[in-house]
């Protein structure tokens, strides 16, 4: 089976957003900053409601709250991811190795991924995990690298590809994601 599509900026952003929301270490750091923001907010409310209101006592909780909310918005929000990706692409002068046409050729024992810059032949065992979302297949070859296949660009082949991936990737490596 062979599929060809154009991997563009939006596909790259979708992968980065998926990675941020599903990686355990990043989820832990998100939870830590969310906790810090919550502590800052509670401290702010307690201070305001106390009988001995002193504005200088608000500075540290206010700092915690603003810092945490800014960090959460900048890193977790889709806008923050888009800005980071735009910056990366601009630094790499279009980053022709990241964006562009992709061709996947799937065989029984291996698969080949071809871009304008390279061709990689890999055994199926190189796939460490597969995440499937409503819009994408993410075939992880390491903890932070994945082959991204946008479903909306291969609409007629999605069902066949889904069956093929299920044949070659063990169930314990497969995860169906809501987003």
Helices and strands as residue ranges (DSSP letters): E 2-7, H 9-22, H 24-49, G 55-57, H 58-71, I 72-76, H 78-91, E 100-106, E 110-114, E 119-123, G 124-126, E 129-132, E 136-140, E 146-150, G 151-153, G 155-157, H 158-168, G 171-173, E 174-176
